[in-house]
Amino acid sequence: MSQSISARIPDSLAEKLRVAAKATERKPSYFIQKALERYFEDEFDYQLARDRLLDKTDRIMSLEETKQELGI
């Protein structure tokens, strides 16, 4: 199943999308889907880890504490 969404992007980015779609004979939605997949595979995980690292309220555990909690 798929869903249709709407988003505003800068003209320069829309032009790059149009050129890439035409050059590869693919639909613009292909590139949008691939970009989102890559973001959620890589960048999203990075941002989540970074946010947790910078969160002053998040408890930081030593290696020994981690092993003990995991029962290793």
N, C-alpha and C positions, 0 to 999 in steps of 0.2 A: 504494500500500500504506500502511496506517496501523498504529499500535501503540497498545495501551492501556497507560497508566501510572497510578500511584497516588501521590497527594501529600496531605499534611496541610496545611490552611490554617486560619487563625483563623476562629472562628464568624462574626465580623463581615464578613469577606471572603466567606465562603460565602453569607451572607445577601444581600449585594450581587449576587453572581453569580446566585443564585436569582431575585431581583427583576428583574434585567436580562434573564434568559432568559425569564421569564414575560411581561414587558412587550413583548418583541420577537418572541415565539414562536420563539425559537431555542433550541438545546440549549446547556447550559453549556459543553460542549466547544468550541463555536464561539468563545466569548469567551476561553477558555483558549488556544486555538490562536492567535487574533489577538494576544493579549497576548505570547505567546512569540515570534511572528514580529516584532512591534514591538521587543521586547527585543533579539533577535539582529540586527536591522537597525540599531538605534540605540545602545542602552545598552552592548551587548557591545563594539562598536567603540570607544566612548568609554572604557570600562574598560581595554581592551587598550592603547589609546594612552596613557592616564594611567599605567598600570603601567609601560610602557616609558619614559615620560618620567621617572618617579621611580626607575627602576632605575639605581643608581650604576655598575653594571658594563656598561651598554649604551653603546656608543660614540656620541658626538654628532659629526656631520659638518657642516662648514661648507657653504654653498651651492656654493662652488667645488669642494670635495672631492666633493660629490654629482654635480655636472656632469661632473667628470673620470671618476668611476666609471661614470656612465651613458653616457659618450662624447659628451656634448653640447658 
